[in-house]
Amino acid sequence: MKTLEKISSFAGNTFAIWVILFAVLSLVFPEGFAWIAPHVSLLLGIIMFGMGLTLTLDDFKGVLKAPVSVLVAVAAQYIIMPLVAFGLAVMFQLPPEIAAGVILVGCCPGGTASNVMTFLAKGNTALSVSVTAVSTILAPILTPALTLLFASQWLPVSAADMFMSIVQIVLIPIVLGIVVRLLFSRQVDKSVAALPLVSVVGIVAVAAAVVAVNREDILTTGLLIFTVVILHNVLGLAIGYVLGRLCKFDFANQKAVSIEVGMQNSGLGSALALAHFSPIAAVPSALFSVWHNISGPVLATWWGKRSQDLSSDDEQNKAG
């Protein structure tokens, strides 16, 4: 078990490398990864079940301990990211399928990667986990409703069908995971350290599959989509941070809010795009997965170092 834990820890720490590597491999050898595409929803369901296994009642009690911080972060995520996505789609005059895909990933809840990045950034990890949990539970209602609101001018959107998809691939697996943890907490605690490996394999497989089935479109429009994805992520991180400062949160909470707003559950975006729009609509989510696993660690490392420097300065001042 310890060997598996070490492998899992290594996979989690090198997540960005694996996403980039397999995205490149799927561009070069698309036939090796295209077969995964029909199983994207199943993979995401497994990842969400794993997320449910990691959630405890304390994660939801965190909402009661800091309701304002959680409310601000969840509201910001579901307001800022869809609005920024809509603005970018209009500004860049994106083709309908790509516009819908950008908006869809903007309307998704936060992903579990945001919790890891918040921890590395020395932010308020408890707040991050609570926000991810709440935004994910709200996703069956808010993601379809916001996608309908912002994307329907480009493509027809069935909010009811999308609602059912999110219940099946997100809500039910998470609830099952929580129930299993409550019933078999001792066994789950022993195996929970291996869960990052499951998440890494799942997200890497989803991203590789989407890239593989859209190889030709990515080669022709990939630069445009990647530019939009980078702007979407960077603006989300920046606006989230500014909002935290305006709300006079402490630095740890500012970092948590920024990362929660800027990082989306791109796996869910990919699954929903493949199920309800077209393969090309899943490309923004796949590229988002690649990019935010670059920007997230870079920002987290910089913030983590800055926190260390601030702590060192405080200790020197106290000593002086």
C-alpha positions in Angstrom: 0.0 0.0 0.0 2.9 2.4 0.8 4.3 1.8 -2.7 0.9 2.8 -4.2 0.8 5.9 -2.0 4.2 6.9 -3.2 3.2 6.4 -6.8 0.0 8.4 -6.2 1.9 11.2 -4.5 4.4 11.3 -7.4 1.5 11.4 -9.9 -0.2 14.2 -8.1 3.0 16.3 -7.8 3.7 15.9 -11.5 0.1 16.2 -12.8 0.9 19.0 -15.2 3.7 17.1 -16.9 1.4 14.0 -17.5 -1.4 16.2 -18.9 0.9 18.0 -21.3 2.7 14.8 -22.3 -0.4 12.8 -23.1 -2.0 15.8 -24.9 1.0 15.9 -27.2 1.0 12.1 -27.6 -2.7 12.1 -28.6 -2.0 14.8 -31.2 0.8 12.6 -32.7 -1.0 9.2 -32.3 -4.7 10.0 -32.1 -5.8 6.4 -32.9 -4.2 5.4 -29.6 -6.5 7.5 -27.5 -9.7 8.2 -29.5 -11.2 4.9 -28.2 -11.4 6.5 -24.7 -13.9 9.2 -25.9 -17.1 7.1 -25.4 -16.0 6.3 -21.8 -15.4 9.9 -20.7 -18.6 10.1 -18.6 -17.7 6.8 -16.8 -14.2 8.1 -16.1 -15.5 11.3 -14.7 -18.0 9.4 -12.5 -15.1 7.4 -11.0 -13.2 10.6 -10.3 -16.3 12.1 -8.7 -16.8 9.0 -6.6 -13.2 9.4 -5.4 -14.0 13.0 -4.6 -16.9 11.9 -2.5 -14.7 9.4 -0.6 -12.4 12.4 0.4 -15.3 14.6 1.7 -16.2 14.6 5.4 -18.9 16.3 7.4 -16.2 18.8 8.5 -15.9 20.0 4.9 -19.6 21.0 5.0 -19.3 22.4 8.5 -16.7 24.7 7.1 -19.6 26.5 5.3 -21.1 27.2 8.7 -17.8 28.4 10.1 -17.1 30.9 7.3 -20.3 31.4 5.4 -19.4 34.7 3.9 -16.1 33.5 2.4 -17.8 30.4 1.0 -20.7 32.4 -0.4 -18.5 35.0 -2.0 -16.3 32.3 -3.6 -19.1 30.2 -5.0 -21.1 33.2 -6.2 -17.9 34.6 -7.9 -17.2 31.3 -9.6 -20.7 31.1 -11.1 -20.8 34.8 -12.0 -17.3 35.8 -13.0 -16.3 32.8 -15.1 -19.5 32.5 -17.3 -19.4 36.3 -17.9 -15.8 36.3 -18.8 -16.4 33.3 -21.1 -19.3 35.1 -22.8 -17.3 38.2 -23.2 -14.4 36.4 -24.8 -16.7 34.4 -27.1 -18.1 37.7 -28.4 -14.8 39.6 -28.5 -13.0 36.9 -30.5 -16.2 36.1 -32.6 -15.7 32.4 -31.9 -17.4 29.7 -34.1 -20.7 28.5 -32.5 -19.4 25.1 -31.2 -16.2 26.6 -29.7 -18.1 29.5 -28.2 -20.5 27.1 -26.5 -17.5 25.0 -25.3 -15.8 28.0 -23.8 -19.0 29.1 -22.0 -19.7 25.6 -20.8 -16.4 25.2 -19.1 -16.9 28.7 -17.6 -20.2 27.5 -16.1 -18.7 24.4 -14.5 -17.9 24.1 -10.8 -14.4 24.1 -9.3 -12.3 21.0 -9.7 -10.4 19.1 -7.0 -7.1 20.3 -8.5 -8.0 23.7 -7.0 -7.7 22.2 -3.5 -4.2 20.9 -4.2 -3.1 24.3 -5.7 -4.5 26.2 -2.7 -2.6 23.9 -0.3 0.6 24.4 -2.3 0.0 28.2 -2.3 -0.3 28.1 1.5 -3.9 29.4 1.1 -6.9 28.4 3.2 -7.3 24.8 2.0 -10.3 24.2 4.3 -12.1 27.1 2.5 -11.1 25.8 -0.9 -12.5 22.3 -0.1 -15.8 23.7 1.2 -16.2 25.9 -1.9 -15.4 23.0 -4.3 -18.0 20.8 -2.4 -20.7 23.4 -2.4 -20.2 24.5 -6.1 -20.2 20.9 -7.2 -23.4 20.1 -5.3 -25.0 23.2 -7.0 -23.7 22.2 -10.4 -26.8 20.2 -11.6 -28.9 23.4 -11.3 -26.5 26.2 -12.0 -24.3 24.7 -14.8 -27.2 23.9 -17.2 -29.1 27.1 -16.3 -26.1 29.4 -16.9 -25.1 27.5 -20.1 -28.7 28.0 -21.4 -28.5 31.7 -20.5 -25.1 32.5 -22.1 -24.7 29.9 -24.9 -28.1 29.5 -26.4 -27.5 32.3 -28.9 -24.9 30.1 -30.5 -26.3 26.5 -30.1 -29.5 24.9 -28.8 -29.1 24.0 -25.2 -31.2 21.4 -23.4 -30.9 22.4 -19.7 -33.0 19.4 -18.6 -30.8 16.9 -20.4 -27.7 18.5 -19.1 -29.2 18.5 -15.6 -29.7 14.7 -15.8 -26.2 14.2 -17.1 -24.6 16.1 -14.2 -26.8 14.2 -11.7 -25.6 10.9 -13.2 -21.9 11.6 -13.6 -21.4 14.1 -10.7 -24.0 14.1 -8.0 -24.8 10.4 -7.7 -21.1 9.3 -7.6 -20.2 12.0 -5.0 -23.2 11.0 -2.8 -22.2 7.3 -3.1 -18.6 8.2 -2.2 -19.8 10.1 0.9 -22.0 7.2 2.0 -19.2 4.6 1.5 -16.9 6.8 3.6 -19.5 7.1 6.4 -20.1 3.3 6.4 -16.5 2.1 5.9 -14.4 5.0 7.2 -11.5 2.9 8.5 -11.0 1.1 5.2 -11.4 4.3 3.2 -8.9 6.2 5.3 -6.3 3.5 4.5 -6.9 3.8 0.7 -7.6 7.5 0.4 -3.9 8.4 -0.2 -4.1 6.4 -3.5 -7.0 8.5 -4.8 -4.8 11.2 -6.4 -3.5 8.6 -8.8 -7.1 7.8 -9.9 -7.8 11.5 -10.5 -4.6 12.0 -12.5 -5.2 8.9 -14.7 -8.8 9.9 -15.2 -8.3 13.6 -16.1 -5.2 12.7 -18.3 -7.3 10.1 -20.2 -10.2 12.6 -20.7 -7.9 15.3 -22.0 -6.1 12.9 -24.3 -9.4 11.5 -25.7 -10.8 14.9 -26.5 -7.5 16.0 -28.2 -7.4 12.8 -30.2 -10.9 13.0 -31.6 -10.4 16.7 -32.5 -6.9 16.5 -33.9 -7.6 18.2 -37.2 -9.7 21.0 -35.6 -7.0 21.6 -33.0 -4.3 21.9 -35.6 -6.3 24.6 -37.5 -8.0 26.5 -34.6 -5.9 25.4 -31.6 -4.0 28.7 -31.2 -7.2 30.7 -31.1 -8.8 28.4 -28.6 -5.7 28.2 -26.4 -5.5 32.1 -26.4 -9.1 32.3 -25.2 -8.5 29.6 -22.6 -5.4 31.3 -21.2 -7.3 34.7 -21.0 -10.3 33.0 -19.4 -8.2 31.3 -16.7 -5.9 34.3 -16.0 -8.8 36.8 -15.8 -10.6 34.4 -13.4 -7.6 34.1 -11.2 -7.0 37.9 -11.2 -10.6 39.0 -10.7 -11.0 36.4 -7.9 -8.0 37.7 -6.1 -9.1 41.3 -6.4 -12.6 40.4 -5.1 -11.0 38.7 -2.1 -9.0 41.9 -1.4 -12.2 44.1 -1.9 -14.0 41.9 0.7 -11.0 42.4 3.1 -10.3 38.7 3.4 -6.9 37.8 4.8 -4.1 36.7 2.3 -4.8 33.0 2.8 -8.5 33.4 1.9 -7.6 35.7 -1.0 -5.5 33.0 -2.5 -8.2 30.4 -2.0 -10.9 32.5 -3.6 -8.6 33.4 -6.6 -7.8 29.7 -7.3 -11.3 28.5 -6.8 -12.7 31.1 -9.3 -9.9 30.6 -11.8 -9.8 26.8 -11.9 -12.8 24.8 -13.3 -13.8 21.2 -13.5 -12.6 20.8 -17.1 -13.3 17.1 -17.0 -17.0 17.8 -16.5 -16.9 20.4 -19.3 -15.4 17.8 -21.7 -18.0 15.2 -20.8 -21.0 17.6 -21.1 -19.7 19.0 -24.4 -19.2 15.5 -25.9 -22.7 14.5 -24.7 -24.7 17.6 -25.6 -22.9 19.6 -28.3 -20.1 18.2 -30.5 -16.5 16.9 -30.2 -15.0 20.3 -31.1 -17.0 21.9 -28.3 -15.0 19.7 -25.8 -11.7 21.2 -27.0 -11.8 24.3 -24.8 -12.3 22.1 -21.7 -9.4 19.8 -22.8 -7.1 22.8 -23.4 -8.3 24.3 -20.1 -7.2 21.1 -18.4 -3.7 21.4 -20.0 -3.3 25.1 -19.2 -4.6 25.4 -15.7 -2.3 22.6 -14.7 0.5 24.9 -15.9 -0.8 28.2 -14.5 -2.0 26.7 -11.2 1.3 25.2 -10.1 3.3 28.3 -11.2 1.0 30.6 -9.2 0.8 28.2 -6.3 4.6 28.0 -6.1 5.1 31.8 -6.3 2.4 32.4 -3.6 3.8 29.6 -1.4 7.3 31.2 -1.6 5.9 34.6 -0.9 4.1 33.3 2.2 7.4 31.8 3.4 9.2 35.1 2.8 6.5 37.0 4.7 6.7 34.6 7.6 10.5 34.9 7.7 10.2 38.7 7.7 7.7 38.6 10.6 10.0 36.3 12.6 12.9 38.6 12.0 10.8 41.7 13.1 9.8 39.9 16.3 13.4 38.9 17.0 14.5 42.5 16.4 
